Amino acid sequence: MTAEEVLNARFVLLAIGMGEQPLWPTWADRLREMGASVNHVFDPRFCLDDYQGDGPVGVIGGGISGGHVSLRVTERMNAGVLLISRKNVFVSNFDFAPGWIGPRYTEGFYRSPIEQRRQQIAAARAKGSVPGDMKLALDKAAALNQLTFITDDITDAKCQNGDALLIGRQGRYDCQRIVLATGFMEKRPDGGFVNQAVDEFNLKTAACGFPVITPSLQWHDRIFVTGPLSELQIGPVARNIVGARHSSARITAAFIKKSVSRSRSAI
């Protein structure tokens, strides 16, 4: 059922991403309420074209999103960038170790109990990493004094005449605007709709709230999942294009098997 009509289907594939639940640190929420300019890069309303002024822009988060926004600011605005992350920005061409693409790591993952898989997924993700070409571009911007790398954990913030004073464990940083590149909340996506399905169809979930599904990515006789919802079967690659390919192969194989079974039963 949608807001406008009822749709009938034999099967449903839930391909829900994380985009509707960007992670806002508590201090950033407070800072926004005080009237400072704070936006999240994954907010649909975020647009760098709306930014003006020559004061420094604080970008929080050292991953691909943070690097991309930082480079755009240095290219489009007469403003320096403070790229602030909890750990040094490092190079990784994948969001995970390449061994997760094939059986090298996944065989052990599939043998692990469901209760242990979330921990393995969290440990496998290369958070805060950027591709090599982006790191070179960031280093170039830093050499031109357009960007400053800061390794610190921001714990609090104050609003001063519309600007922001960020308070970290290592220092304090004045910024005219703040852009959050802090990723997403690590909870099951689309809580409202999915919560309703869990309750209505008595769908099984793990302690982390994510679906307990079959190897064919079935959560129910007529419900399949992919993307983040498939993580406990696909592993840390689930949110990536690699995971999409793995998911499509499994789901296709399941439908072929169903089709063959129906054909044999009809003979």
Contacts in CASP RR format, 6 or more apart in sequence:
PFRMAT RR
TARGET T0000
AUTHOR 0000-0000-0000
METHOD contacts of the structure
MODEL  1
MTAEEVLNARFVLLAIGMGEQPLWPTWADRLREMGASVNHVFDPRFCLDD
YQGDGPVGVIGGGISGGHVSLRVTERMNAGVLLISRKNVFVSNFDFAPGW
IGPRYTEGFYRSPIEQRRQQIAAARAKGSVPGDMKLALDKAAALNQLTFI
TDDITDAKCQNGDALLIGRQGRYDCQRIVLATGFMEKRPDGGFVNQAVDE
FNLKTAACGFPVITPSLQWHDRIFVTGPLSELQIGPVARNIVGARHSSAR
ITAAFIKKSVSRSRSAI
1 7 0 8 1.000
10 222 0 8 1.000
11 222 0 8 1.000
11 223 0 8 1.000
11 224 0 8 1.000
12 222 0 8 1.000
12 223 0 8 1.000
12 224 0 8 1.000
13 223 0 8 1.000
13 224 0 8 1.000
13 225 0 8 1.000
13 226 0 8 1.000
13 251 0 8 1.000
14 194 0 8 1.000
14 219 0 8 1.000
14 223 0 8 1.000
14 224 0 8 1.000
14 225 0 8 1.000
14 226 0 8 1.000
14 229 0 8 1.000
15 225 0 8 1.000
15 226 0 8 1.000
15 227 0 8 1.000
16 189 0 8 1.000
16 190 0 8 1.000
16 193 0 8 1.000
16 194 0 8 1.000
16 227 0 8 1.000
16 228 0 8 1.000
16 229 0 8 1.000
17 189 0 8 1.000
17 190 0 8 1.000
17 227 0 8 1.000
17 228 0 8 1.000
17 239 0 8 1.000
18 183 0 8 1.000
18 184 0 8 1.000
18 185 0 8 1.000
18 189 0 8 1.000
18 228 0 8 1.000
18 239 0 8 1.000
19 42 0 8 1.000
19 184 0 8 1.000
19 189 0 8 1.000
20 189 0 8 1.000
20 190 0 8 1.000
21 184 0 8 1.000
21 185 0 8 1.000
21 187 0 8 1.000
21 189 0 8 1.000
22 40 0 8 1.000
22 41 0 8 1.000
22 42 0 8 1.000
22 43 0 8 1.000
22 180 0 8 1.000
22 182 0 8 1.000
22 183 0 8 1.000
22 184 0 8 1.000
22 185 0 8 1.000
23 40 0 8 1.000
23 180 0 8 1.000
23 182 0 8 1.000
23 183 0 8 1.000
23 184 0 8 1.000
23 185 0 8 1.000
24 40 0 8 1.000
24 180 0 8 1.000
24 182 0 8 1.000
25 60 0 8 1.000
25 154 0 8 1.000
25 180 0 8 1.000
25 182 0 8 1.000
27 154 0 8 1.000
27 155 0 8 1.000
27 156 0 8 1.000
27 157 0 8 1.000
27 167 0 8 1.000
28 38 0 8 1.000
28 60 0 8 1.000
28 157 0 8 1.000
28 178 0 8 1.000
28 180 0 8 1.000
28 182 0 8 1.000
30 157 0 8 1.000
31 38 0 8 1.000
31 157 0 8 1.000
31 158 0 8 1.000
31 159 0 8 1.000
31 164 0 8 1.000
31 178 0 8 1.000
32 38 0 8 1.000
34 158 0 8 1.000
34 159 0 8 1.000
34 162 0 8 1.000
35 159 0 8 1.000
35 162 0 8 1.000
36 157 0 8 1.000
36 159 0 8 1.000
36 162 0 8 1.000
36 163 0 8 1.000
36 164 0 8 1.000
36 178 0 8 1.000
37 162 0 8 1.000
37 164 0 8 1.000
37 176 0 8 1.000
37 177 0 8 1.000
37 178 0 8 1.000
38 164 0 8 1.000
38 177 0 8 1.000
38 178 0 8 1.000
38 180 0 8 1.000
39 45 0 8 1.000
39 46 0 8 1.000
39 177 0 8 1.000
39 178 0 8 1.000
39 179 0 8 1.000
39 180 0 8 1.000
40 46 0 8 1.000
40 179 0 8 1.000
40 180 0 8 1.000
40 181 0 8 1.000
40 182 0 8 1.000
41 65 0 8 1.000
41 66 0 8 1.000
41 69 0 8 1.000
41 179 0 8 1.000
41 180 0 8 1.000
41 181 0 8 1.000
42 65 0 8 1.000
42 183 0 8 1.000
42 184 0 8 1.000
46 179 0 8 1.000
48 69 0 8 1.000
48 72 0 8 1.000
48 73 0 8 1.000
48 76 0 8 1.000
48 77 0 8 1.000
51 57 0 8 1.000
51 73 0 8 1.000
51 77 0 8 1.000
51 79 0 8 1.000
51 177 0 8 1.000
52 77 0 8 1.000
53 77 0 8 1.000
53 78 0 8 1.000
53 79 0 8 1.000
53 176 0 8 1.000
54 77 0 8 1.000
54 78 0 8 1.000
54 79 0 8 1.000
54 176 0 8 1.000
55 79 0 8 1.000
55 80 0 8 1.000
55 175 0 8 1.000
55 176 0 8 1.000
55 177 0 8 1.000
56 79 0 8 1.000
56 80 0 8 1.000
56 81 0 8 1.000
56 82 0 8 1.000
56 173 0 8 1.000
56 174 0 8 1.000
56 175 0 8 1.000
56 176 0 8 1.000
57 73 0 8 1.000
57 77 0 8 1.000
57 79 0 8 1.000
57 80 0 8 1.000
57 81 0 8 1.000
57 82 0 8 1.000
57 175 0 8 1.000
57 176 0 8 1.000
57 177 0 8 1.000
57 178 0 8 1.000
57 179 0 8 1.000
58 81 0 8 1.000
58 82 0 8 1.000
58 83 0 8 1.000
58 84 0 8 1.000
58 166 0 8 1.000
58 173 0 8 1.000
58 175 0 8 1.000
58 177 0 8 1.000
58 178 0 8 1.000
58 179 0 8 1.000
59 66 0 8 1.000
59 67 0 8 1.000
59 69 0 8 1.000
59 70 0 8 1.000
59 73 0 8 1.000
59 81 0 8 1.000
59 82 0 8 1.000
59 83 0 8 1.000
59 84 0 8 1.000
59 179 0 8 1.000
59 181 0 8 1.000
60 84 0 8 1.000
60 85 0 8 1.000
60 154 0 8 1.000
60 178 0 8 1.000
60 179 0 8 1.000
60 180 0 8 1.000
60 181 0 8 1.000
60 182 0 8 1.000
61 83 0 8 1.000
61 84 0 8 1.000
61 85 0 8 1.000
61 86 0 8 1.000
61 128 0 8 1.000
61 180 0 8 1.000
61 181 0 8 1.000
61 182 0 8 1.000
62 83 0 8 1.000
62 85 0 8 1.000
62 89 0 8 1.000
62 128 0 8 1.000
62 130 0 8 1.000
62 181 0 8 1.000
63 85 0 8 1.000
63 89 0 8 1.000
63 127 0 8 1.000
63 128 0 8 1.000
63 129 0 8 1.000
63 130 0 8 1.000
63 181 0 8 1.000
64 128 0 8 1.000
64 129 0 8 1.000
64 130 0 8 1.000
64 131 0 8 1.000
64 134 0 8 1.000
65 181 0 8 1.000
65 183 0 8 1.000
66 83 0 8 1.000
66 179 0 8 1.000
66 181 0 8 1.000
67 83 0 8 1.000
67 89 0 8 1.000
67 130 0 8 1.000
67 134 0 8 1.000
67 138 0 8 1.000
67 181 0 8 1.000
68 134 0 8 1.000
69 179 0 8 1.000
69 181 0 8 1.000
70 81 0 8 1.000
70 83 0 8 1.000
70 138 0 8 1.000
70 141 0 8 1.000
70 147 0 8 1.000
71 134 0 8 1.000
71 137 0 8 1.000
71 138 0 8 1.000
71 141 0 8 1.000
73 79 0 8 1.000
73 80 0 8 1.000
73 81 0 8 1.000
73 179 0 8 1.000
74 80 0 8 1.000
74 81 0 8 1.000
74 141 0 8 1.000
74 146 0 8 1.000
74 147 0 8 1.000
79 176 0 8 1.000
80 146 0 8 1.000
80 147 0 8 1.000
80 148 0 8 1.000
81 141 0 8 1.000
81 146 0 8 1.000
81 147 0 8 1.000
81 148 0 8 1.000
82 147 0 8 1.000
82 148 0 8 1.000
82 150 0 8 1.000
82 173 0 8 1.000
82 175 0 8 1.000
83 89 0 8 1.000
83 138 0 8 1.000
83 147 0 8 1.000
83 148 0 8 1.000
83 149 0 8 1.000
83 150 0 8 1.000
84 150 0 8 1.000
84 151 0 8 1.000
84 152 0 8 1.000
84 154 0 8 1.000
84 166 0 8 1.000
84 173 0 8 1.000
85 128 0 8 1.000
85 150 0 8 1.000
85 151 0 8 1.000
86 151 0 8 1.000
86 152 0 8 1.000
86 153 0 8 1.000
87 128 0 8 1.000
87 151 0 8 1.000
88 149 0 8 1.000
88 151 0 8 1.000
89 128 0 8 1.000
89 129 0 8 1.000
89 130 0 8 1.000
89 135 0 8 1.000
89 138 0 8 1.000
89 149 0 8 1.000
90 128 0 8 1.000
90 129 0 8 1.000
90 130 0 8 1.000
90 135 0 8 1.000
91 129 0 8 1.000
91 130 0 8 1.000
91 131 0 8 1.000
91 132 0 8 1.000
91 135 0 8 1.000
92 126 0 8 1.000
92 129 0 8 1.000
92 130 0 8 1.000
92 131 0 8 1.000
93 131 0 8 1.000
93 132 0 8 1.000
94 126 0 8 1.000
94 240 0 8 1.000
95 125 0 8 1.000
95 126 0 8 1.000
95 129 0 8 1.000
95 236 0 8 1.000
95 237 0 8 1.000
95 239 0 8 1.000
95 240 0 8 1.000
96 124 0 8 1.000
96 125 0 8 1.000
96 126 0 8 1.000
96 236 0 8 1.000
96 237 0 8 1.000
96 240 0 8 1.000
97 105 0 8 1.000
97 124 0 8 1.000
97 126 0 8 1.000
99 105 0 8 1.000
99 106 0 8 1.000
100 106 0 8 1.000
100 124 0 8 1.000
100 235 0 8 1.000
100 236 0 8 1.000
100 237 0 8 1.000
101 237 0 8 1.000
101 242 0 8 1.000
105 124 0 8 1.000
106 235 0 8 1.000
109 117 0 8 1.000
109 120 0 8 1.000
109 235 0 8 1.000
110 215 0 8 1.000
112 120 0 8 1.000
114 206 0 8 1.000
114 212 0 8 1.000
114 232 0 8 1.000
115 206 0 8 1.000
115 207 0 8 1.000
117 206 0 8 1.000
117 231 0 8 1.000
117 232 0 8 1.000
117 235 0 8 1.000
118 206 0 8 1.000
118 207 0 8 1.000
118 208 0 8 1.000
118 210 0 8 1.000
118 231 0 8 1.000
118 232 0 8 1.000
120 235 0 8 1.000
120 236 0 8 1.000
121 231 0 8 1.000
121 232 0 8 1.000
121 235 0 8 1.000
121 236 0 8 1.000
122 186 0 8 1.000
124 235 0 8 1.000
124 236 0 8 1.000
125 236 0 8 1.000
130 138 0 8 1.000
138 147 0 8 1.000
138 149 0 8 1.000
141 147 0 8 1.000
142 148 0 8 1.000
142 149 0 8 1.000
150 173 0 8 1.000
151 170 0 8 1.000
152 168 0 8 1.000
152 169 0 8 1.000
152 170 0 8 1.000
152 171 0 8 1.000
152 173 0 8 1.000
153 168 0 8 1.000
153 169 0 8 1.000
153 170 0 8 1.000
154 166 0 8 1.000
154 167 0 8 1.000
154 168 0 8 1.000
155 167 0 8 1.000
155 168 0 8 1.000
155 169 0 8 1.000
156 167 0 8 1.000
156 168 0 8 1.000
157 164 0 8 1.000
157 165 0 8 1.000
157 166 0 8 1.000
157 167 0 8 1.000
157 178 0 8 1.000
158 164 0 8 1.000
158 165 0 8 1.000
158 167 0 8 1.000
159 165 0 8 1.000
160 174 0 8 1.000
163 174 0 8 1.000
163 175 0 8 1.000
163 176 0 8 1.000
164 174 0 8 1.000
164 175 0 8 1.000
164 176 0 8 1.000
164 177 0 8 1.000
164 178 0 8 1.000
165 172 0 8 1.000
165 173 0 8 1.000
165 174 0 8 1.000
165 175 0 8 1.000
166 172 0 8 1.000
166 173 0 8 1.000
166 174 0 8 1.000
166 175 0 8 1.000
166 178 0 8 1.000
187 209 0 8 1.000
188 194 0 8 1.000
188 205 0 8 1.000
188 208 0 8 1.000
188 209 0 8 1.000
188 210 0 8 1.000
188 211 0 8 1.000
188 228 0 8 1.000
188 229 0 8 1.000
189 228 0 8 1.000
189 229 0 8 1.000
194 229 0 8 1.000
197 203 0 8 1.000
197 223 0 8 1.000
198 205 0 8 1.000
201 220 0 8 1.000
201 223 0 8 1.000
203 211 0 8 1.000
203 219 0 8 1.000
203 220 0 8 1.000
203 223 0 8 1.000
204 211 0 8 1.000
204 212 0 8 1.000
204 219 0 8 1.000
205 211 0 8 1.000
205 212 0 8 1.000
206 212 0 8 1.000
206 232 0 8 1.000
210 228 0 8 1.000
210 229 0 8 1.000
210 231 0 8 1.000
210 232 0 8 1.000
211 219 0 8 1.000
211 225 0 8 1.000
211 229 0 8 1.000
211 230 0 8 1.000
211 232 0 8 1.000
212 219 0 8 1.000
212 232 0 8 1.000
213 219 0 8 1.000
213 225 0 8 1.000
213 229 0 8 1.000
213 230 0 8 1.000
213 232 0 8 1.000
213 233 0 8 1.000
214 233 0 8 1.000
215 233 0 8 1.000
215 250 0 8 1.000
216 224 0 8 1.000
216 250 0 8 1.000
216 251 0 8 1.000
216 253 0 8 1.000
216 254 0 8 1.000
217 224 0 8 1.000
217 225 0 8 1.000
217 226 0 8 1.000
217 230 0 8 1.000
217 233 0 8 1.000
217 234 0 8 1.000
217 247 0 8 1.000
217 250 0 8 1.000
217 251 0 8 1.000
217 254 0 8 1.000
218 224 0 8 1.000
218 254 0 8 1.000
219 225 0 8 1.000
219 229 0 8 1.000
224 251 0 8 1.000
224 254 0 8 1.000
226 238 0 8 1.000
226 243 0 8 1.000
226 244 0 8 1.000
226 247 0 8 1.000
226 248 0 8 1.000
226 251 0 8 1.000
227 234 0 8 1.000
227 238 0 8 1.000
227 239 0 8 1.000
227 243 0 8 1.000
227 244 0 8 1.000
227 247 0 8 1.000
228 238 0 8 1.000
228 239 0 8 1.000
230 238 0 8 1.000
230 243 0 8 1.000
230 247 0 8 1.000
231 238 0 8 1.000
231 239 0 8 1.000
233 250 0 8 1.000
234 243 0 8 1.000
234 246 0 8 1.000
234 247 0 8 1.000
237 243 0 8 1.000
237 246 0 8 1.000
238 246 0 8 1.000
238 247 0 8 1.000
END
